[in-house]
């Protein structure tokens, strides 16, 4: 269950409790001292609003979780160029038609299996580098500037590129405080090779 869904349920439950509390007070005050006051109706209205808000949060968070799962599952597959069936990204022979994949596809797979480019590999920043929301060079895209010595975990290897005459890859990484984002591999080294 996602944290958004949990928050939505908590808000909804609090809203129902506040609304019930408001109704009880209003009923208790009927005929006493001129009936219920403004604050009593406020509790009822606030409870209803909180309940509706909670339902909205629960519904809204469900869509985000489903789309994230769907995106991650789609990234694990590619399409066979011969029969168009979805096969695992690492496959070099199609399980459906049995054909060997073209050499260019095999080379791409071998490139992603290079040492240091495996998901979960730990990296260290050797030159300050921007952590970006997307693998593009745009100022609005920067999440944070990562300083030398910052530790990162590889989540995904992206496109090969050249930045400032340095060839490398866009790497999707996880950083302890800023979460996940994209960095240029030319500013990173594997943790096992890092000398402080």
C-alpha positions in Angstrom: 0.0 0.0 0.0 1.5 3.4 -1.0 2.1 6.1 1.5 -0.4 8.4 -0.3 -3.1 5.8 0.1 -2.4 5.4 3.8 -2.5 9.2 4.3 -5.8 9.3 2.4 -7.3 6.6 4.6 -6.1 8.4 7.8 -7.6 11.8 6.6 -10.9 10.0 5.7 -11.1 8.3 9.1 -10.3 11.6 11.0 -13.0 13.3 8.8 -15.6 10.8 9.7 -14.8 11.0 13.4 -14.9 14.8 13.4 -18.3 14.7 11.5 -19.7 12.2 14.0 -18.5 14.3 16.9 -20.2 17.3 15.4 -23.5 15.5 14.9 -23.4 14.2 18.5 -22.8 17.7 19.9 -25.6 19.2 17.7 -28.0 16.5 18.9 -27.1 17.0 22.5 -27.6 20.7 22.3 -31.0 20.6 20.6 -33.3 22.4 23.0 -30.5 23.4 25.4 -29.4 27.0 25.6 -31.0 27.9 22.3 -29.7 24.9 20.3 -26.3 24.2 18.6 -23.8 27.0 17.9 -21.7 27.9 14.9 -18.8 25.9 16.1 -20.9 22.7 16.2 -21.9 23.1 12.5 -18.3 23.9 11.7 -17.2 20.5 13.1 -19.8 18.7 11.0 -18.8 20.6 7.8 -15.0 20.1 8.6 -15.6 16.4 9.0 -17.4 16.1 5.8 -14.7 18.0 3.9 -11.9 15.9 5.5 -13.8 12.7 4.6 -14.2 13.8 0.9 -10.5 14.9 0.8 -9.4 11.5 2.2 -11.4 9.7 -0.5 -9.8 11.9 -3.2 -6.3 11.2 -1.9 -6.9 7.4 -1.9 -8.3 7.5 -5.4 -5.4 9.8 -6.6 -2.6 7.7 -5.1 -4.0 4.5 -6.7 -3.3 5.8 -10.2 0.2 6.8 -9.4 1.2 3.4 -8.0 -0.4 1.5 -10.9 1.4 3.7 -13.5 4.8 3.3 -11.8 4.4 -0.5 -11.7 3.3 -0.6 -15.3 6.3 1.6 -16.4 8.8 -0.5 -14.5 7.4 -3.7 -16.0 7.5 -2.3 -19.5 11.2 -1.2 -19.1 12.1 -4.9 -18.4 11.0 -5.9 -22.0 11.7 -5.1 -25.6 10.0 -6.1 -28.8 11.4 -8.8 -31.1 12.2 -7.2 -34.5 11.0 -10.4 -36.3 7.8 -11.5 -34.6 7.0 -8.3 -32.6 6.4 -10.3 -29.3 7.6 -8.8 -26.0 10.8 -10.5 -24.8 13.1 -9.9 -21.9 15.5 -7.0 -22.5 18.5 -9.2 -21.9 17.4 -11.9 -24.5 19.6 -12.6 -27.5 17.3 -15.3 -28.9 13.5 -14.7 -29.2 11.6 -17.3 -27.1 8.6 -17.1 -29.5 10.1 -17.3 -33.0 13.5 -18.7 -32.0 15.5 -16.3 -34.2 18.8 -14.8 -33.1 18.5 -11.1 -32.5 20.6 -8.8 -34.8 24.2 -8.1 -33.8 23.4 -4.5 -33.0 20.9 -5.6 -30.4 23.4 -8.2 -29.0 26.1 -5.5 -28.7 23.7 -3.1 -26.9 23.0 -5.9 -24.4 26.7 -6.6 -23.9 27.3 -2.9 -23.3 24.7 -2.8 -20.6 26.3 -5.9 -18.9 29.8 -4.2 -18.7 31.3 -4.3 -15.2 30.1 -1.2 -13.3 26.9 -0.9 -15.2 24.8 -3.4 -13.4 21.8 -2.3 -11.3 22.7 -2.0 -7.7 26.4 -1.1 -8.4 27.6 1.6 -6.0 29.2 4.8 -7.5 30.9 7.8 -6.0 31.0 11.3 -7.4 34.6 12.3 -8.3 33.7 15.7 -9.9 30.7 17.7 -8.7 27.7 16.7 -10.9 24.1 17.7 -11.3 21.4 15.2 -10.3 18.7 15.7 -12.9 15.0 14.8 -13.1 15.5 13.6 -16.8 18.6 12.7 -18.8 18.8 16.1 -20.5 21.0 19.2 -20.1 18.5 21.9 -19.1 18.8 24.2 -16.1 15.1 23.6 -15.0 15.9 19.9 -14.9 18.4 20.1 -12.0 17.3 18.5 -8.7 20.6 19.1 -6.8 24.4 19.6 -7.2 26.1 16.5 -5.8 29.5 17.1 -4.3 32.7 15.0 -4.6 32.4 11.9 -2.4 28.6 11.5 -2.6 27.6 7.9 -2.8 25.1 6.7 -5.4 23.4 3.4 -6.3 22.8 2.6 -10.0 19.1 2.0 -10.9 19.3 2.1 -14.7 21.8 2.7 -17.6 20.5 5.2 -20.1 21.7 6.6 -23.5 25.4 7.0 -24.5 26.3 10.6 -24.9 29.2 13.1 -25.0 29.3 16.0 -22.6 32.2 18.5 -22.5 34.3 16.2 -24.8 33.8 13.3 -22.4 32.0 10.1 -23.6 29.8 8.4 -21.1 26.3 7.3 -20.2 23.3 8.8 -18.5 22.8 6.8 -15.4 19.7 6.8 -13.3 20.9 6.7 -9.7 19.5 6.7 -6.1 21.0 9.3 -3.7 20.3 9.1 0.0 18.8 12.5 0.5 17.5 13.6 -2.9 16.1 10.3 -4.1 16.5 9.1 -7.7 17.6 11.1 -10.7 20.0 11.1 -13.6 23.8 11.8 -13.6 26.4 11.7 -16.3 28.8 8.8 -15.8 31.9 10.9 -16.7 31.8 12.5 -13.3 31.4 9.1 -11.4 33.5 6.1 -10.6 32.6 2.8 -9.1 32.9 2.8 -5.3 35.4 0.0 -5.3 37.8 2.2 -7.4 37.3 5.3 -5.3 40.2 6.6 -3.3 39.3 9.5 -0.9 
